[in-house]
Amino acid sequence: MDGTRFRRRIARTPLAPVAAFPKRLLQVARYDARVVRVSARWLFTSREHHNYTYDLTRLSREHLAWFVSVLCDTPVKQVRDYLAEIESDQDLRRHIERTTAASARRGLADRHVRYARRIGWYAIVRATRPAHIVETGVDKGLGTCVLASALLRNAAEGHPGRVTSLDINPEAGYLARAEPWSGVVDLVIGDSIASIRDLDRPVDLFLHDSDHSAAHERNEFEAVEPKLAPGARLLTDNATVTNVLAEYAEHTGRRFLVYRETPARHWFPGDGIGVAW
C-alpha cells in the first residue's frame, strides 16, 4: 500500500487526529514563533505604550487605496499618488521627529514617523476637499498633523479648509502647535459632546477617535448630526471594536464601509477606518 492510500485510510479512523497532531503542532509553533519574535523586538526597540504607530504591509496599503477610491469616487491611481504624497512629505516628517525628541513625553514616544491607516485619512481629505473637518481625540497630534497637511495641500490648489480638533486633555496636540500646520488647526480643549454642540459652522468630515466606548461614540454621532453639511462623511477609528457607526448609518439611511489595516512588523493586529456617507 502506498503512502497516499495509507494516509487516506487513517483519515477515516479515530486515529486521524492523533496522526495529524505532529503536523498541526508544527504549524502552530511556527506561527507562534513569528509572533513572539516580532513582539520581543518591539518590546526592546519601541517606547510606545498606547496609540501604537507602524507601517502597513504592501497589500494592506493597496487595499486602503481601493477603499478610498470607492468611497470618494476617485481613480485609484490618484489615491495612490495621495498616499505617496503624505509619505514623502519630508518637512512634516522632520517636524514630527524634532518635536517628539524635545517633548515632555519623549520617553514614551517613538521618533521614527509611521502613519499607518492615517494615510487613508489624508487621501480622503485630498480627494473630497472638505472646508471643515472635526476630529475628536487628539493625543500627541499625529493624526491632526496628517489632516492639516492635506488641508494645506488643498489650500495651495484653491480649496482652503480647517480642522477643529477636540480633546479633553490640556496637553494634547503638541505636534500640531507649530506652523504651518497650526495655521489650519483649531485645537479645542474640553468635553467632545459639549464642544460639538458649540460648533458654529457646518461639518464636512467628522472623525471619531476619542473615548471608544460604544455609548460615547454613539453620542458623538448624534451630537454632530445637526451640524453636518450636505454630503458629509462620518468616520470612526473604532470600527474594529464596535458596530456603532454601521448601526447609525442604517438608522439614518446612509451607506457604510470598513477597512481593516494589517500592520507590518508589529505585534498589534491593527485597527481600521469605518465610514458612513
C-alpha positions as CSV (number, residue, x, y, z in Angstrom):
1,M,0.0,0.0,0.0
2,D,1.5,3.4,-1.0
3,G,1.8,6.3,1.4
4,T,-1.2,8.3,0.0
5,R,-3.6,5.4,0.3
6,F,-2.4,4.6,3.8
7,R,-3.0,8.3,4.9
8,R,-6.4,8.3,3.4
9,R,-7.3,5.1,5.2
10,I,-6.0,6.5,8.5
11,A,-8.1,9.7,7.9
12,R,-11.3,7.6,8.1
13,T,-10.4,6.2,11.5
14,P,-10.5,7.5,15.1
15,L,-6.7,7.7,14.9
16,A,-6.8,10.6,12.4
17,P,-6.5,13.4,15.0
18,V,-3.5,11.6,16.6
19,A,-1.7,11.1,13.3
20,A,-2.3,14.7,12.3
21,F,-1.2,16.1,15.7
22,P,2.6,16.5,15.0
23,K,1.9,18.4,11.7
24,R,-0.7,20.7,13.4
25,L,1.7,21.3,16.3
26,L,4.5,22.3,13.9
27,Q,2.2,24.8,12.1
28,V,1.1,26.4,15.4
29,A,4.7,26.5,16.7
30,R,5.9,28.3,13.5
31,Y,3.2,30.9,13.8
32,D,3.7,31.5,17.5
33,A,7.5,31.8,17.0
34,R,6.9,34.6,14.5
35,V,4.6,36.4,16.8
36,V,7.0,36.0,19.8
37,R,9.9,37.2,17.7
38,V,8.0,40.3,16.5
39,S,6.7,41.0,20.0
40,A,10.2,40.7,21.6
41,R,11.7,43.1,19.0
42,W,9.0,45.7,19.7
43,L,9.5,45.4,23.5
44,F,13.1,46.3,23.2
45,T,13.0,48.8,20.3
46,S,9.8,50.8,20.9
47,R,8.9,53.2,23.6
48,E,5.2,53.4,22.9
49,H,2.6,52.2,25.5
50,H,-0.6,53.1,23.6
51,N,-1.7,54.6,20.3
52,Y,0.9,52.4,18.6
53,T,2.4,53.6,15.3
54,Y,3.5,51.3,12.5
55,D,3.7,50.9,8.7
56,L,1.2,49.0,6.7
57,T,2.0,45.9,4.7
58,R,2.2,46.5,1.0
59,L,-1.0,44.5,0.4
60,S,-2.9,46.4,3.2
61,R,-1.7,49.7,1.7
62,E,-3.1,48.7,-1.7
63,H,-6.4,47.7,-0.2
64,L,-6.6,51.1,1.5
65,A,-6.1,52.8,-1.8
66,W,-9.0,50.9,-3.3
67,F,-11.1,51.6,-0.2
68,V,-10.6,55.3,-0.6
69,S,-11.1,55.1,-4.3
70,V,-14.5,53.5,-3.9
71,L,-15.5,55.8,-1.0
72,C,-14.5,59.1,-2.8
73,D,-15.3,58.0,-6.4
74,T,-11.7,58.8,-7.2
75,P,-9.4,56.9,-9.6
76,V,-7.2,54.5,-7.6
77,K,-4.1,55.8,-9.3
78,Q,-4.9,59.3,-8.0
79,V,-5.4,57.8,-4.5
80,R,-2.0,56.1,-4.7
81,D,-0.5,59.4,-5.5
82,Y,-2.1,60.9,-2.4
83,L,-0.7,58.1,-0.2
84,A,2.8,58.7,-1.7
85,E,2.4,62.4,-1.2
86,I,2.0,62.2,2.6
87,E,4.6,59.5,3.0
88,S,7.2,61.7,1.1
89,D,6.4,64.9,3.0
90,Q,9.9,65.5,4.5
91,D,9.0,68.8,6.2
92,L,6.3,67.1,8.2
93,R,8.5,64.1,8.9
94,R,11.3,66.2,10.2
95,H,8.9,68.4,12.3
96,I,7.4,65.3,14.0
97,E,10.8,63.8,14.7
98,R,12.2,67.0,16.2
99,T,9.1,67.9,18.2
100,T,8.9,64.3,19.6
101,A,12.5,64.4,20.6
102,A,12.0,67.7,22.5
103,S,8.7,66.9,24.1
104,A,7.9,66.1,27.7
105,R,6.6,62.7,26.6
106,R,9.6,61.7,24.6
107,G,10.3,58.8,26.9
108,L,7.0,57.2,25.7
109,A,7.1,58.1,22.0
110,D,9.0,56.7,19.1
111,R,10.9,59.2,17.0
112,H,10.5,57.2,13.8
113,V,7.4,58.5,11.9
114,R,4.9,55.9,10.9
115,Y,1.4,56.9,9.9
116,A,-0.4,53.5,9.4
117,R,-4.1,54.0,8.4
118,R,-3.8,57.8,8.8
119,I,-2.5,58.0,5.3
120,G,-6.1,56.9,4.4
121,W,-7.4,60.0,6.3
122,Y,-5.0,62.1,4.3
123,A,-6.2,60.7,1.0
124,I,-9.9,61.1,1.9
125,V,-9.3,64.8,2.7
126,R,-7.3,65.3,-0.5
127,A,-10.0,63.6,-2.6
128,T,-13.0,65.3,-1.1
129,R,-11.6,68.8,-0.2
130,P,-13.7,69.4,2.9
131,A,-14.0,73.0,4.2
132,H,-14.4,71.9,7.8
133,I,-13.1,68.7,9.5
134,V,-13.9,67.9,13.1
135,E,-11.7,65.4,14.8
136,T,-12.4,64.1,18.3
137,G,-9.4,62.6,20.2
138,V,-6.0,64.2,19.5
139,D,-3.4,62.6,21.8
140,K,0.0,63.7,20.5
141,G,-1.5,65.3,17.4
142,L,0.0,62.9,14.8
143,G,-3.4,62.5,13.1
144,T,-4.1,66.2,13.4
145,C,-0.8,66.9,11.5
146,V,-1.8,64.5,8.8
147,L,-5.2,66.1,8.3
148,A,-3.6,69.6,8.4
149,S,-1.1,68.6,5.8
150,A,-3.9,67.5,3.5
151,L,-5.7,70.8,4.1
152,L,-2.6,72.8,3.3
153,R,-2.2,71.0,0.0
154,N,-5.8,71.6,-0.8
155,A,-5.5,75.3,0.0
156,A,-2.5,75.6,-2.3
157,E,-4.8,74.3,-5.0
158,G,-7.5,76.8,-4.2
159,H,-9.6,74.8,-1.8
160,P,-9.0,76.1,1.8
161,G,-10.3,74.3,4.9
162,R,-9.8,73.9,8.6
163,V,-9.8,71.1,11.2
164,T,-11.3,71.6,14.6
165,S,-9.6,69.1,16.9
166,L,-11.3,68.3,20.2
167,D,-9.6,66.7,23.3
168,I,-10.2,66.8,27.0
169,N,-6.5,66.7,27.8
170,P,-4.9,70.2,28.0
171,E,-1.5,68.6,27.0
172,A,-2.9,67.1,23.8
173,G,-1.9,68.1,20.3
174,Y,1.7,69.2,20.9
175,L,2.7,68.0,17.5
176,A,0.1,70.3,15.8
177,R,1.1,73.5,17.6
178,A,3.7,74.7,15.0
179,E,3.4,76.5,11.7
180,P,2.4,75.9,9.0
181,W,0.2,73.1,10.4
182,S,-1.2,75.1,13.3
183,G,-2.4,77.7,10.8
184,V,-5.3,75.4,9.8
185,V,-6.0,73.8,13.2
186,D,-8.4,75.0,15.9
187,L,-7.5,73.0,19.0
188,V,-10.3,73.0,21.5
189,I,-9.8,71.5,25.0
190,G,-13.0,70.2,26.7
191,D,-15.6,67.6,26.6
192,S,-16.2,66.5,23.0
193,I,-20.0,66.3,23.2
194,A,-20.3,69.9,24.6
195,S,-17.7,71.1,22.1
196,I,-19.5,69.5,19.1
197,R,-22.8,71.2,20.2
198,D,-21.0,74.6,20.3
199,L,-19.7,74.3,16.7
200,D,-20.7,77.4,14.7
201,R,-20.2,76.2,11.1
202,P,-21.1,73.1,9.1
203,V,-19.0,69.9,9.3
204,D,-18.0,68.2,6.0
205,L,-15.9,65.4,7.6
206,F,-16.3,64.1,11.1
207,L,-13.8,61.7,12.7
208,H,-14.4,59.9,15.9
209,D,-11.2,58.9,17.7
210,S,-11.8,59.8,21.3
211,D,-13.4,57.7,24.1
212,H,-14.0,54.4,22.4
213,S,-16.9,53.2,24.5
214,A,-19.9,52.4,22.3
215,A,-22.1,54.9,24.3
216,H,-19.7,57.8,23.8
217,E,-19.2,57.0,20.1
218,R,-22.9,57.0,19.6
219,N,-23.4,60.2,21.5
220,E,-20.8,62.0,19.3
221,F,-22.5,60.9,16.1
222,E,-25.9,62.1,17.5
223,A,-24.4,65.4,18.6
224,V,-22.8,66.2,15.3
225,E,-25.8,65.1,13.1
226,P,-27.5,68.6,13.1
227,K,-24.1,70.2,12.3
228,L,-23.4,68.1,9.2
229,A,-23.2,69.7,5.8
230,P,-25.0,68.1,2.9
231,G,-23.0,65.1,1.7
232,A,-20.8,65.0,4.9
233,R,-18.9,61.8,5.7
234,L,-18.7,60.3,9.2
235,L,-15.5,58.3,10.1
236,T,-14.7,56.2,13.1
237,D,-11.4,54.9,14.2
238,N,-13.3,52.3,16.3
239,A,-14.8,50.2,13.5
240,T,-12.9,47.0,14.6
241,V,-14.3,47.2,18.1
242,T,-17.9,48.3,17.9
243,N,-20.7,48.3,15.3
244,V,-21.9,51.7,16.3
245,L,-21.3,53.6,13.0
246,A,-22.7,50.8,10.9
247,E,-25.9,50.8,13.0
248,Y,-26.0,54.6,12.9
249,A,-25.6,54.5,9.1
250,E,-28.5,52.1,8.7
251,H,-30.7,54.1,11.1
252,T,-30.0,57.4,9.2
253,G,-30.2,55.9,5.7
254,R,-26.5,56.1,4.9
255,R,-24.1,53.7,3.3
256,F,-21.3,52.1,5.3
257,L,-17.9,50.6,4.5
258,V,-15.0,49.5,6.7
259,Y,-11.3,49.0,6.0
260,R,-9.2,46.8,8.3
261,E,-5.5,47.5,8.3
262,T,-2.6,45.0,8.6
263,P,0.5,46.4,10.4
264,A,3.9,45.4,9.1
265,R,6.4,44.0,11.6
266,H,4.3,44.7,14.6
267,W,2.5,42.5,17.2
268,F,-0.6,44.7,17.3
269,P,-3.3,43.3,15.0
270,G,-4.3,46.8,13.7
271,D,-7.4,48.9,13.7
272,G,-9.5,50.2,10.8
273,I,-11.5,53.0,9.2
274,G,-15.2,52.9,9.3
275,V,-17.1,55.4,7.1
276,A,-20.8,56.3,6.7
277,W,-21.9,58.6,3.9
